[in-house]
């Protein structure tokens, strides 16, 4: 969306059949659109772990961004504050904070390569893999499933979505660095099928 107003108009129009609990503008303004206890329609078809109805098990936050630009500092500050409150109210662990691209790989690409996942991880609001060298690439798909990526078994799509979040500037075929990073994540944060996510 070109602006927060355009995004708000889209999210508030019943004909679009899409909604979110929150919308955060580039200037950091937070708009509460759907009460957290109610279902919003932000995720669509997708899966995380064994959760196949993500809309019913999540709190959706939309960020006003064109998908190619860096996210403004004020917007990231507002997101950090909002996430802290949501996590405290609902007991959501950092590994359950995911992007739409995580739960619908190949169909959704947001929040995109410019989103600062590492910043959220440093604040304890998301996860980031420890630098751990390399690992055998043969276990990449099972390790992705163990971490939570269960919407597809297509290794090419899984590599694309993994790099979008954890190695956005990497290119080429699956390598031992990718395998080492997902090995680290799957070992530290195996999926919990009963937890909620945002």
HUPEFEN-V72797 format. One record per backbone hydrogen bond with DSSP energy under -0.5 kcal/mol. NH is the residue of the N-H (numbers start at 1). CO is the residue of the C=O. E is the energy in kcal/mol with one decimal. If there is no record, write none. Layout:
BEGIN
nh = <NH NH>
co = <CO CO>
e = <E E>
END
This chain:
BEGIN
nh = <7 8 9 10 11 12 13 14 16 17 19 21 22 23 24 25 25 28 31 31 32 33 33 34 38 40 46 47 48 49 51 52 54 56 57 57 58 59 60 62 64 65 71 75 76 77 78 79 80 81 82 83 84 85 86 87 88 89 90 91 92 96 97 98 101 102 103 104 106 107 108 112 115 117 120 121 122 123 124 125 126 135 139 140 143 144 145 146 147 148 149 150 155 158 159 160 161 162 163 164 165 166 167 170 179 180 181 182 183 184 185 186 187 188 189 191 193 195 197 198>
co = <3 4 5 6 7 8 10 12 13 14 41 60 60 31 62 23 29 25 23 29 30 21 31 21 35 55 52 103 51 148 48 50 52 53 53 54 55 197 58 22 24 63 114 26 72 73 74 75 76 77 78 79 80 81 82 83 84 85 86 87 87 93 94 96 110 99 99 100 108 104 104 109 112 115 116 117 118 119 121 120 120 176 136 137 139 140 141 142 143 144 144 148 153 154 155 156 157 158 159 160 161 162 163 167 175 176 177 178 179 180 181 182 183 184 185 146 191 192 57 96>
e = <-2.1 -2.9 -2.8 -2.1 -2.7 -1.8 -0.9 -0.7 -1.9 -1.1 -0.9 -1.0 -2.0 -2.0 -2.6 -0.5 -2.6 -1.9 -3.1 -0.5 -0.6 -2.8 -0.6 -1.1 -2.0 -0.6 -0.6 -2.8 -2.0 -2.8 -2.2 -0.8 -0.6 -0.8 -0.6 -1.1 -0.7 -0.9 -0.5 -2.7 -2.7 -0.8 -0.6 -0.6 -2.3 -2.7 -2.2 -2.4 -2.5 -2.2 -2.6 -3.1 -2.1 -1.8 -2.6 -3.0 -2.0 -2.4 -2.4 -2.0 -0.6 -2.0 -1.7 -0.8 -2.4 -0.8 -1.3 -1.7 -0.5 -1.8 -2.5 -0.6 -1.4 -1.5 -1.4 -2.4 -2.5 -1.4 -1.7 -3.0 -0.6 -1.2 -0.9 -1.8 -2.2 -2.3 -2.1 -2.3 -1.8 -1.5 -2.3 -1.6 -0.6 -2.6 -2.2 -2.1 -2.6 -2.4 -2.6 -2.1 -1.3 -3.2 -1.2 -2.1 -2.0 -2.2 -2.4 -2.4 -2.0 -1.9 -2.2 -2.9 -1.8 -2.1 -3.0 -2.7 -0.6 -1.4 -2.4 -1.5>
END
